[in-house]
Amino acid sequence: MIGPATDADVPGWVRSAGLPGLVDIHVHFLPERVMRKVWAYFDDASRHYGVEWPVAYRLPEAERIELLRSLGVLAYAPLVYPHKPEMAEWLTSWVLDFGERVPEAVPTGTLYPEPGVADVVASALESGARCFKAHVQVGAYDPRDELLAEAWGLLAEAGVPVVVHCGHGPVPGDYTGLDVFEKVLARHPRLVAVLAHAGMPEFGAALDLVAQYPRTYIDTTMVGTPFSEAMNPLPPDWAARLAHVADRVALGTDFPNIPYEYATQLRAIASWAAADDRLGDDFLRAVLHDTPAALLGLR
């Protein structure tokens, strides 16, 4: 099935795929002053990343919420992440409140290696958090830090997914690399880990981890789009390899901070589904709805 040409085509295309709507496990809503700082960072992307990164959906929060509704996004995980100590608790409090006031937003939380992190995670779980974000690159922390051990354990026991940005893309960090995060999985093999951006640029290593750890997934965030292909192209056997882990791929987009239309990500996913006979429409429906819905406890 050919993907939607523009955002205006997305709702009809989703219906033609036999889906009630989309479930996106990787979008970002942040307190306004934090979001402004994130956008300012992307405005200077040519210095940080060597490429221009115009934010496609630089809109007021209410308009971004309505836009996702208009696209047919039934549910999504609004992800927050700290870049320094003493941020994780108040970001988690903010995003839990966001989940309370926005029907499509699943309650989420975040974590950072600091004293009391396990208490923050436990409190968020008690408050109904159904997904967490761990941003190893932005946070510049070691995910193997002993301060995080109890928190990882709580999440593993709860079966709540953690979307983990641990790959080297778009630029390497002090503790990025799938070999680093694999040590966390080895210690907590029951952790439901979603490798953000499919581990970009270590796509093969990410699929190896999915094959090795039955509770590890990848999300599609920015993967296979023309923007990312110019910097971190997928391996030629990508679709063939996906056929072996087809039930552990979940839609993610990075909305609103992407430099292209939302439809662009859906076209990339549709191209994978069409590239291998073992994928097809069943794979498309799983990625766009069934797998992320199950991860977020929606069915």
NUVEXZA-33795 format. One line per 2 residues: number of its first residue (from 1); their letters; for each residue z, x, y of N, C-alpha, C, O. Coordinates in steps of 0.001 Angstrom, whole numbers, plus 500000, padded with zeros to 6 digits. Atoms other than C-alpha are relative to their C-alpha. Layout:
<pts>
NUM	a	Z/X/Y/Z/X/Y/Z/X/Y/Z/X/Y | ...
</pts>
This chain:
<pts>
1	mi	500000/500845/498809/500000/500000/500000/500000/500883/501245/500849/501763/501384 | 500082/499242/498762/498971/501409/503383/501124/499576/500926/501423/498387/501037
3	gp	498886/500300/499125/501824/501631/505838/499577/499349/501305/498384/499264/501598 | 500296/500677/498742/502076/499840/509191/499438/500968/501033/499904/502100/501154
5	at	500628/499139/498998/499875/501212/511972/500897/500200/501211/500936/501289/501785 | 499131/499935/498825/502360/500433/514748/501284/499240/499708/501399/498580/498676
7	da	498765/500754/500164/505838/499009/515193/499744/498498/499949/500444/497771/499244 | 500297/501428/500004/504285/495614/515883/499588/499502/498623/499734/498319/498317
9	dv	500447/500375/501339/502909/495645/512333/501116/500036/498961/500936/499558/497841 | 498965/499758/501003/506210/496488/510654/500506/498717/499348/500539/498662/498118
11	pg	499458/501191/500682/507658/492969/510065/499039/499384/498995/499440/499036/497885 | 500975/500571/500926/504452/491646/508515/499775/500878/498794/499620/500379/497679
13	wv	500188/499069/501106/504018/494763/506411/501172/499930/499027/500980/499973/497812 | 498813/500101/500852/507582/494484/505121/499922/498727/499157/500207/498750/497960
15	rs	500128/501254/500762/506992/490860/504140/498924/500114/498926/499087/499593/497823 | 501081/499867/500980/503736/491787/502407/500419/500846/498806/499830/500750/497730
17	ag	499465/499191/501099/505717/494276/500311/500981/499211/499137/501502/499731/498151 | 499100/500841/500772/507847/491399/499045/501462/500254/500286/502322/499980/499448
19	lp	498628/499662/499642/510972/492520/500883/500546/499044/501047/499802/498569/501905 | 499393/500834/498957/513435/490442/502907/500160/500751/501318/500326/500137/502372
21	gl	499829/499158/498829/513715/493352/505334/500289/501429/499581/500220/501762/498398 | 499726/498591/500245/514602/497030/505635/501498/500278/500062/502240/499584/500757
23	vd	498632/499490/499896/517900/498836/505070/499895/501491/500285/499340/502246/499486 | 500155/498631/499510/518171/502114/506974/501356/500695/499971/502284/500294/500673
25	ih	498709/499329/500183/520925/504518/505951/500251/501108/501014/501291/501765/500962 | 499854/498858/499090/520379/506988/508803/499453/499660/501384/498328/500024/501729
27	vh	500293/500211/498588/520354/505735/512383/501213/500467/500799/502280/500710/500236 | 498898/499503/499175/522499/506822/515311/500300/499055/501151/499428/498713/501949
29	fl	499433/500648/498822/524610/504824/517700/501257/500777/500341/502077/501063/499469 | 498892/499174/499543/527121/506764/519757/500535/499439/501307/499832/498692/501988
31	pe	499534/500381/498672/529359/506168/522757/499002/500463/501063/498374/501512/500917 | 501063/499759/499032/527157/506096/525842/499995/501430/500535/498936/502053/500622
33	rv	499994/498654/499421/528315/509391/527311/499623/501057/498969/499052/502088/499325 | 500390/499063/501054/527858/511147/523962/498501/499907/499759/497830/500927/499604
35	mr	501436/500168/500198/524394/509659/523489/499204/500653/501121/498157/501251/500871 | 500698/499355/498879/523383/510849/526954/499928/501506/499796/498911/502127/500105
37	kv	499995/498559/500255/524386/514387/525978/499028/500363/498869/498357/501394/498925 | 500947/499770/501091/522400/514130/522741/498577/499961/500536/497764/500823/500203
39	wa	501345/500108/499444/519327/512991/524660/499679/501174/500920/498544/501647/500955 | 500219/498835/499142/519783/515794/527178/499670/501234/499165/498865/502072/499568
41	yf	500289/498887/500903/519794/518240/524274/498550/499950/499526/497863/500972/499496 | 501386/500144/500433/516496/516844/522997/499016/500218/501150/497888/500660/500931
43	dd	500864/499736/498844/515075/517017/526516/499716/501492/500143/498707/501890/500724 | 500155/498541/499942/515538/520784/526180/499597/500557/498637/499864/501717/498324
45	as	500335/499621/501373/514153/520878/522640/499074/501201/499922/499148/501976/498969 | 500917/498855/500060/511441/523389/523489/500767/501307/499997/500317/502291/499411
47	rh	499167/498788/500020/514189/525925/524111/500798/500090/498704/500942/501173/498137 | 499171/499995/501210/516332/524891/521137/499169/500149/498725/499542/500888/497814
49	yg	500768/500094/501235/513589/524227/518570/498588/500564/500092/497916/500749/499077 | 501356/499479/499834/510380/525583/520042/498931/498932/500035/497742/499248/499986
51	ve	500945/501114/499916/508766/522134/520246/500545/498966/500983/501751/498892/501216 | 499579/501130/499178/508832/519177/522620/500509/498883/499086/499985/498674/497992
53	wp	499399/501062/500824/510975/516281/521350/500304/498803/500896/501467/498552/501213 | 499754/501175/499150/510502/513170/523507/500651/498878/499199/500098/498440/498190
55	va	499283/501052/500723/513027/510530/522416/499260/498677/500184/499114/498190/501305 | 500879/501175/499935/510946/507462/521565/500727/498734/500437/500123/497860/501058
57	yr	499279/501248/499748/513673/504839/521939/501196/500239/500919/502325/499863/500602 | 498958/499740/498999/515645/505965/524993/500219/498699/500786/499680/498509/501877
59	lp	499784/501338/499474/516876/502456/525721/501499/499707/500051/502277/500359/499354 | 498601/500426/500032/520185/500769/526550/500382/499514/498606/499535/499052/497842
61	ea	499531/500326/501350/522305/500067/523492/499574/498609/499552/499100/498448/498427 | 500345/501366/500390/521690/496308/523502/498521/499873/499652/498161/499143/498729
63	er	501432/500057/500289/517926/496828/523596/499667/500699/498687/498766/500271/497965 | 500236/499319/501276/518080/499284/520694/500409/499116/498830/499735/499098/497801
65	ie	499559/500918/501046/520017/496758/518628/498946/498919/499779/498607/498604/498639 | 501002/501053/500110/517447/494062/519375/498690/500532/499425/497999/499829/498689
67	ll	501235/499423/500522/514568/496398/518612/500060/500140/498481/499092/499824/497789 | 499866/499904/501452/515892/497104/515126/499879/498627/499351/499271/498490/498290
69	rs	500131/501362/500527/516216/493355/514586/498539/499569/499978/498074/498969/499009 | 501397/500417/499913/512639/492819/515727/499133/500688/498951/498104/500150/498542
71	lg	500733/499274/501032/511452/495417/513213/500302/499477/498602/499623/499833/497639 | 499629/500521/501312/513133/493537/510397/500998/500867/499268/501058/500837/498038
73	vl	498959/499182/500620/515959/495996/509779/501226/499109/499794/501917/498753/500749 | 498924/500928/500338/518514/493829/507989/501373/500626/500138/502336/499959/500515
75	ay	498720/499302/499971/521251/496438/507848/499735/501483/500195/498685/502002/499817 | 500145/498562/499790/521816/500026/508851/501368/500648/500139/502358/499997/500473
77	ap	498784/499213/499847/524426/502761/508878/499925/500724/501335/499144/501665/501478 | 499968/499302/498719/525184/503763/512485/500849/501268/499862/502070/501185/499733
79	lv	499316/498753/500303/526087/507421/512072/500458/500705/501271/499719/500801/502251 | 499430/499195/498918/528349/509420/514385/500424/501340/499425/500654/501458/498221
81	yp	499616/498675/500497/529260/513091/514164/500623/500813/501135/500142/500781/502268 | 499353/499155/499003/531602/515477/515983/499402/501405/500028/498872/501884/499025
83	hk	500435/498605/499921/530661/518925/517239/501164/500945/500280/500975/502151/500439 | 498821/499176/499752/534224/520122/517826/501229/499234/499506/501140/498047/499194
85	pe	498783/500695/500436/537824/519349/516826/500375/498863/500949/499940/498807/502099 | 499425/501120/499246/539589/516200/518006/498948/499002/500475/499156/498296/501461
87	ma	501030/501006/499716/536393/514142/518071/499856/498991/498873/499545/497826/499119 | 500323/500830/501157/536148/512740/514549/500770/498690/499991/500213/497646/499651
89	ew	499193/501217/500085/538998/510258/514825/499546/498959/501017/499413/497783/500679 | 500391/501009/499015/537912/508629/518076/498561/499541/499822/498241/498393/500133
91	lt	501354/500446/500329/534235/508604/517069/500034/498977/498867/499320/497975/498903 | 499866/500944/501108/535231/506895/513833/500534/498663/500492/500050/497608/500082
93	sw	499455/501231/499438/537308/504368/515768/498920/499229/500763/498816/498007/500655 | 501059/500649/499211/534367/503688/518094/498970/499346/499089/498583/498199/499312
95	vl	501079/500529/500835/531811/503228/515318/500500/498891/499076/499722/498009/498710 | 499456/501131/500750/534122/501008/513260/499996/498742/500862/499701/497649/500378
97	df	500064/501132/499079/534382/498780/516318/498555/499524/500165/498295/498322/500217 | 501415/500347/499905/530588/498901/516660/499586/499147/498797/498870/498156/498941
99	ge	500305/500761/501206/530331/497689/513068/500593/498605/500014/500053/497685/499400 | 499379/501314/499899/532663/494824/513889/499193/499069/500907/499129/497865/500657
101	rv	500667/500858/499017/530574/493584/516826/498495/499859/499789/497865/499007/500415 | 501438/500086/500270/527042/494181/515472/499816/499613/498536/500123/500414/497653
103	pe	500047/500478/501392/526324/492121/512340/499225/500898/499051/499609/501040/497890 | 500831/499186/500898/523626/494446/510965/500594/501390/499743/500164/502085/498822
105	av	499449/498645/500095/525739/497592/511408/501103/500066/498951/502099/499348/499039 | 498991/499782/501032/527668/498731/508347/501100/500899/500579/500782/501873/501262
107	pt	498932/499133/499493/531105/500203/509185/499880/501412/499428/499711/501588/498221 | 500125/498606/500430/530946/504004/509051/501127/500842/500581/501957/500354/501349
109	gt	499023/499055/499475/533063/507062/509777/499423/501397/499946/498296/501603/499498 | 500424/498610/500046/532846/510802/510137/501211/500888/499755/502340/500402/499693
111	ly	498916/499077/500316/534910/513898/509437/499706/501381/500573/498565/501721/500885 | 500082/498643/499465/535598/517415/510672/501165/500785/499406/502253/500232/499244
113	pe	498922/499228/500634/537639/520252/509114/501105/500365/500997/501021/501379/501690 | 498862/499776/499114/540894/520018/511055/501221/499344/499368/501065/498470/498516
115	pg	498809/500637/500562/544501/519116/510247/499957/498489/500207/499627/498009/501291 | 499990/501452/499922/544802/515423/509495/498702/499334/499622/498600/498109/499687
117	va	501299/500604/500303/541200/514929/508418/500093/499014/498843/499421/497983/498861 | 499867/500923/501133/542236/513314/505135/500589/498676/500451/500205/497621/499947
119	dv	499417/501236/499489/544346/510801/507051/498950/499172/500748/498933/497945/500642 | 501068/500702/499281/541353/509943/509274/499077/499300/499016/498712/498141/499208
121	va	500891/500573/501006/539164/509389/506224/500682/498841/499275/500075/497789/499073 | 499280/501064/500709/541818/507357/504404/500121/498754/500868/499941/497636/500383
123	sa	499872/501135/499091/542371/505165/507461/498671/499271/500168/498628/498041/500196 | 501319/500616/499854/538640/504585/507887/499624/499212/498754/499072/498116/498851
125	le	500286/500717/501243/538276/503636/504232/500803/498708/499924/500284/497678/499495 | 499165/501201/500000/541166/501193/504569/499460/498957/500977/499636/497754/500782
127	sg	500573/500906/498998/539390/499730/507606/498625/499487/499604/498008/498724/500348 | 501247/500540/500513/536283/499090/505533/498774/500871/500163/497660/500395/499944
129	ar	501159/499118/499860/534061/502111/506214/499248/500095/498681/499851/500318/497631 | 500803/499994/501215/531180/502040/503734/498980/501142/499986/498137/501213/499092
131	cf	500868/498823/499966/529371/505233/504726/500610/500996/500982/501223/500599/501973 | 499513/498948/499104/530299/508567/506330/498857/500946/500338/497861/501031/499619
133	ka	500966/498977/499598/528356/511235/508166/500720/501336/500084/501807/501432/500653 | 499519/498623/499878/528943/514980/507799/498839/500837/500514/497815/500961/499841
135	hv	501095/499239/499386/526840/517151/510115/500403/501472/500050/501004/501939/501017 | 499613/498591/500127/527283/520743/508976/499349/500846/501083/499963/501785/501589
137	qv	500707/499194/499003/524691/522070/511416/500603/499825/501385/500974/500811/502021 | 499460/500243/498660/525939/520419/514619/501476/500372/500070/501929/500957/501054
139	ga	498579/499679/500012/529583/520772/513630/500299/501467/499815/501400/501923/500122 | 499865/498560/500215/529040/524431/512725/501248/500332/499180/501997/501252/499508
141	yd	498839/499755/500848/531655/524235/509979/499567/500211/498558/498472/499827/498147 | 500237/499748/501413/531872/525316/506379/500441/498772/499208/501625/498436/499222
143	pr	499597/501190/500755/531801/522218/504142/500944/500317/498846/501573/499421/498285 | 499081/499585/501058/533758/524233/501579/501409/500248/500524/502307/500569/499745
145	de	498699/499771/499380/536676/524567/504022/501080/499216/499255/500919/498028/498979 | 498926/500636/500754/539906/523811/502208/500577/498787/500726/501109/497877/500090
147	ll	499525/501153/499244/540855/521430/505019/499252/498717/499622/499778/497617/499790 | 500807/501164/500349/538073/519127/503780/500160/499571/498541/499682/498504/498155
149	ae	499962/500257/501446/538932/519256/500071/500561/498620/499679/499979/497888/498879 | 499403/501304/500290/541208/516209/500070/499106/498868/500495/499002/497827/499848
151	aw	500887/501036/499460/538779/514245/502255/498818/499759/499079/498472/498612/498797 | 501098/500169/500953/535872/514918/499905/500492/499253/498761/499801/498382/498234
153	gl	499439/500657/501180/538100/513856/497041/500223/498515/500211/499948/497717/499315 | 499793/501411/499694/539028/510573/498736/498674/499237/499990/498584/498122/499476
155	la	501309/500651/499949/535379/509780/499353/499393/499882/498602/498785/498868/498261 | 500512/500045/501376/534432/510657/495784/500689/498896/499211/500042/498153/498473
157	ea	499247/501023/500724/537182/508428/494430/499594/498598/500450/499517/497678/499636 | 500366/501306/499459/536151/505560/496722/498558/499631/499676/498197/498456/499740
159	gv	501407/500267/500257/532462/505914/495791/499217/499660/501252/498164/499027/501186 | 500660/500274/498719/531543/505728/499474/499041/501141/500310/499439/502304/500257
161	pv	500973/498934/499772/528347/507629/500334/500260/500782/501280/500754/500248/502273 | 499923/499123/498838/528339/510562/502721/498600/500532/500266/498020/501218/499424
163	vv	501293/499452/499596/525106/511328/504559/500275/501386/500590/500910/501516/501637 | 499640/498622/499666/525253/515115/504794/498785/500755/500522/497802/500944/499806
165	hc	501044/499123/499458/523071/517173/507107/500441/501428/499713/501220/502019/500460 | 499599/498654/500420/523399/520487/505305/498811/500938/499859/498991/502105/499510
167	gh	501174/499146/500092/519818/521793/505338/499835/500880/501231/500549/500714/502220 | 500239/499068/498905/518484/524528/507604/499209/499391/501154/499178/499959/502246
169	gp	500813/500592/498942/516235/522172/509587/500834/499228/501011/501880/498700/500635 | 501192/499355/499432/515473/521951/512423/500189/501495/500285/499211/502230/500417
171	vp	499724/498565/499889/517207/525333/512913/501217/500301/499133/502102/499454/499012 | 498865/499670/500851/519628/527142/510591/501308/500079/500786/501324/500428/501966
173	gd	498670/499842/499439/523355/527047/511257/500782/501009/499199/500286/501548/498210 | 499171/498995/500674/526183/529316/510204/500280/499623/498545/500426/500501/497696
175	yt	499611/500430/501343/526928/527209/507115/498995/499012/499399/499328/498271/498474 | 501014/500856/500603/523681/525357/506439/499435/500667/498748/499660/501849/498488
177	gl	500571/499502/501252/521810/525727/503179/500528/499189/498841/501733/498967/498727 | 499582/500838/501119/521860/523636/500041/500839/500769/498994/501607/500174/498238
179	dv	499158/499208/500894/523401/526514/498129/501461/499923/500421/502359/499995/499581 | 498627/500132/499511/526474/526159/500344/500569/498647/499598/501667/498568/499046
181	fe	499466/501328/500303/526828/522413/499915/500094/499758/498498/500902/498942/498056 | 499889/500156/501452/526240/522694/496192/501406/500354/499512/501879/499782/498530
183	kv	498635/499650/500392/529680/524328/495982/500927/498802/500163/501864/498636/499382 | 499210/501216/499830/531145/521076/497323/499719/499031/498853/500640/498430/498300
185	la	500356/500898/501105/529243/519064/494721/500582/500488/498674/501009/499689/497841 | 499448/499456/501243/530387/521397/491969/501493/499687/499881/502004/499437/498790
187	rh	498561/500284/499994/534005/520820/492997/500272/498493/499955/501292/498055/499423 | 499831/501462/499937/533526/517064/493576/498732/499331/499462/497996/498706/500226
189	pr	501274/500496/500560/530723/516021/491189/499830/498497/500093/498710/498006/499947 | 500108/501448/499875/531517/512316/491644/499750/499567/501439/499623/498373/501714
191	lv	500290/500327/498609/530906/512504/495387/498609/499385/500118/497637/499931/499595 | 501300/500623/499742/528124/510134/496448/499447/500648/501264/499803/500269/502380
193	av	500545/499222/498886/526158/512534/498634/498547/499625/500223/497752/499587/499283 | 501386/500269/499618/522979/511615/500488/499551/501174/500859/500031/501353/501978
195	la	500462/498813/499289/521153/514770/501533/499050/499569/501107/497916/499164/500850 | 500789/500435/498853/519892/513998/505016/498725/500819/500121/498707/502017/499836
197	ha	501297/499341/499808/516253/514808/505756/499496/500634/498708/498687/501562/498739 | 500375/499439/501308/515858/515495/502012/500217/501504/499951/499466/502232/499302
199	gm	499661/498581/500030/517467/518880/502638/499049/500885/500780/499084/502106/500625 | 501018/499261/499245/514664/519933/504991/500532/501341/500509/501612/501387/501097
201	pe	501316/499881/500637/513143/522481/504648/500063/500325/498507/499036/500620/497896 | 499832/499642/501415/514564/523114/501150/499787/498765/499112/500684/498336/498387
203	fg	500270/501252/500710/512887/520080/499631/500146/500150/498491/500721/499283/497833 | 499900/499792/501435/512620/521523/496140/501435/500141/499545/501824/499579/498521
205	aa	498589/499821/500345/516263/522595/496097/500751/498675/500077/501651/498421/499278 | 499348/501304/499884/517295/519119/497254/499729/499155/498751/500639/498523/498215
207	ld	500317/500781/501196/515470/517485/494359/500667/500592/498761/501006/499861/497830 | 499268/499377/501111/517056/520000/491994/501437/499495/499961/501970/499217/498887
209	lv	498630/500506/499953/520498/518870/493185/500064/498539/499580/500999/498132/498890 | 500047/501403/500411/519528/515213/492765/499905/499905/498476/500547/499060/497853
211	aq	500152/500003/501453/518470/515993/489204/501278/500451/499293/501597/499976/498203 | 498807/499436/500628/521660/517924/488499/501233/499115/500148/502051/499028/499233
213	yp	498816/500804/499711/524210/515575/490098/499594/498526/500110/498913/498145/501061 | 500493/501384/500061/523719/511896/489191/500444/499104/501139/499953/497981/501260
215	rt	499586/500811/498857/525507/510659/492327/499505/500614/501319/500040/500325/502389 | 500605/499400/498815/523389/512713/494733/498635/499381/500256/497854/499156/499332
217	yi	501226/500661/499562/520525/511160/496703/499359/500828/501121/499948/501791/501611 | 500605/499479/498779/518081/512122/499435/499652/498819/500899/499397/497715/500417
219	dt	500574/501007/499118/517149/510175/502533/498690/500528/500580/498409/501726/500539 | 501363/499675/499589/513697/510116/504054/499901/500438/501463/498796/500639/501968
221	tm	499977/499809/498552/514727/510891/507634/499084/501113/500494/499329/502292/500237 | 500993/499120/499382/511767/512501/509454/499100/500703/498988/498199/501446/499378
223	vg	500729/499291/501054/510366/513693/506114/498566/499487/499907/498335/498279/499856 | 501389/500352/500193/506596/513739/505807/499295/499434/501211/498117/499089/501122
225	tp	500655/500463/498775/505911/512603/509364/499163/501149/500569/499470/502314/500315 | 500804/498915/499424/503217/514528/511274/500819/500987/500818/500547/502187/500802
227	fs	499138/499126/499198/505893/515892/513604/500688/501038/499122/500684/502225/499446 | 499276/499083/500887/507897/517405/510728/499059/500842/499150/499347/502001/498850
229	ea	500953/499254/500818/504883/518407/508677/499493/501244/500722/499181/502250/500085 | 500468/498848/499231/503825/520739/511496/500970/501160/499914/500573/502314/500076
231	mn	498977/498950/500062/507097/522656/511093/500476/500262/498582/500637/501411/498173 | 499442/499902/501353/508356/521937/507573/499213/499108/499049/499662/498012/498714
233	pl	500836/500848/500852/505558/520658/505329/500600/499787/498618/501278/500655/498070 | 499563/500312/501357/506328/518966/502051/499199/500812/498989/498050/501168/499253
235	pp	500757/499320/501054/505356/520751/498844/498909/499099/499457/499058/497877/499492 | 501130/500823/500470/502053/519584/497335/500350/499084/498838/499681/498072/498632
237	dw	499629/500838/501145/503810/518165/494262/501141/499041/500333/501833/498573/499429 | 498879/500829/499550/506274/516081/496319/500037/498647/499288/501057/498282/498704
239	aa	500005/501334/500616/505211/512659/495038/500254/500082/498498/500968/499242/497949 | 499795/499850/501438/505104/513877/491435/501467/500269/499685/502000/499761/498698
241	rl	498582/499713/500228/508629/515224/491725/500873/498788/500295/501890/498577/499636 | 499237/501205/499692/509869/512006/493322/500004/499040/498825/500960/498285/498644
243	ah	500096/500921/501134/508730/510144/490221/501162/500175/499026/501502/499245/498295 | 498896/499732/500927/511602/511758/488304/501352/499551/500555/502328/499454/499811
245	va	498734/500404/499371/514279/510631/490799/499749/498795/500916/500374/498666/501968 | 500490/501060/499116/512635/507507/492196/501091/499033/500443/500967/498405/501495
247	dr	498936/500934/499652/515848/505479/492206/501074/500638/500878/502106/500021/501144 | 498987/499340/499165/517697/508011/494368/499393/500540/501302/499715/501633/501766
249	va	500623/499719/498712/515592/508029/497508/500260/498798/500896/499944/497668/500525 | 499612/501099/499121/516820/505965/500470/499363/500162/501377/499241/501270/501898
251	lg	500575/499983/498656/515212/505025/503759/500997/500517/501022/502137/500058/501092 | 499290/499530/498822/516466/506976/506748/498966/500336/501047/497856/500747/500711
253	td	501010/499790/498960/514772/507351/510117/500439/500879/501169/499591/501514/501796 | 499480/499325/498807/517010/508964/512789/499775/499196/501277/499942/499730/502373
255	fp	500075/500859/498821/516337/506035/515126/501316/500099/500772/502377/500078/500148 | 501115/500095/499050/516514/506144/518159/499431/501358/500417/498552/501429/501276
257	ni	500248/498656/499461/516197/509919/518506/498732/500657/499472/498601/501881/499509 | 501234/499460/500565/512765/510309/516925/498903/500089/501071/498884/499288/502005
259	py	501058/499823/498998/509706/511541/518864/498700/499282/499646/497611/499751/499978 | 501166/500785/500438/507363/508899/517396/500495/498600/499661/501698/498341/499677
261	ey	499625/501369/500331/507303/505229/516421/500706/499907/498644/500478/500725/497752 | 499308/500288/501256/509549/503848/513677/498999/499847/498857/499252/500288/497736
263	at	501020/500243/501022/506397/502827/511805/499490/501283/499370/499024/501268/498231 | 500509/498726/500510/505457/506488/511383/500714/500405/498717/500080/500883/497777
265	ql	499243/499662/501208/508256/507040/508849/499586/499120/498831/499484/499588/497697 | 500389/500918/501072/507215/503971/506887/498628/500366/499438/498393/500225/498238
267	ra	501315/499571/500496/503632/505230/506679/500136/501205/499079/499445/501296/498065 | 499792/498828/500858/504863/508529/505249/500488/499575/498622/499989/500061/497607
269	ia	499458/500458/501281/506859/506746/502551/498926/499271/499200/498808/499462/497990 | 501077/500721/500681/503932/504466/501748/498983/500966/499410/498420/500701/498348
271	sw	500961/499020/500525/501716/507522/501307/500518/500643/498725/499728/500961/497837 | 499444/499445/501240/504097/508919/498678/499839/498982/498871/499452/499332/497756
273	aa	500104/501046/501022/504132/505604/496829/498584/499902/499455/498381/499635/498271 | 501403/500113/500414/500329/505613/496750/499485/501250/499304/498431/501219/498669
275	ad	500503/498719/500496/500049/509247/495672/500234/500222/498519/499641/501127/497932 | 499697/499802/501421/501443/508857/492149/500138/498638/499341/500877/497783/499828
277	dr	500002/501291/500676/500884/506001/489727/501380/499597/499492/501629/498417/499244 | 498655/500313/500476/504499/506246/488589/500889/499450/501110/502001/498995/500839
279	lg	499221/500478/498863/505703/505252/492061/499536/498591/500377/500036/497615/499817 | 500554/501308/499682/503762/502413/493672/500968/499074/500714/501920/499519/501356
281	dd	499251/501000/499247/505219/499176/495016/501471/499943/499598/502331/499686/500440 | 498596/500023/500433/508390/499333/492913/500800/501086/500720/501923/500849/501166
283	fl	499354/498903/499287/509256/502693/494454/500184/499636/501469/501249/499861/502043 | 499942/500372/498592/508468/501400/497926/501139/499019/500246/501902/499184/501197
285	ra	498936/500995/499824/510791/498425/497518/501375/500614/499798/502329/500258/500490 | 498715/499343/500235/513551/500624/496129/500416/500832/501207/501559/500749/501655
287	vl	499680/499116/498878/513371/503134/498980/500353/499212/501251/501321/499526/501943 | 499864/500712/498736/513066/500605/501779/501130/498982/500009/501585/498564/501074
289	hd	498965/501033/500033/515683/498155/500574/501035/500200/498905/502222/500347/499196 | 499047/500126/501099/517236/498236/497124/500982/501163/499911/502185/500950/499764
291	tp	499105/498843/500145/518604/501786/496980/500959/500131/501172/502161/500264/500943 | 499019/499920/498901/520075/501968/500503/500945/498807/500032/502107/498958/500411
293	aa	499114/501150/500037/521432/498431/500106/501127/500203/498998/502278/499867/499278 | 498973/499728/501001/523261/499452/496940/500964/501066/500484/502172/500935/500289
295	ll	499136/498946/499488/524586/502617/498561/500983/499463/501032/502139/499885/501068 | 499156/500525/498926/525961/500632/501501/500821/498792/499559/501473/498147/500381
297	gl	499176/501090/500525/527575/498030/499246/499544/498622/500415/500357/497712/500571 | 500524/501280/499542/525265/495211/500304/499566/499108/498863/499198/497956/499092
299	r	500371/500846/501144/524494/493976/496801/500709/500503/498758/500540/499937/497678
</pts>
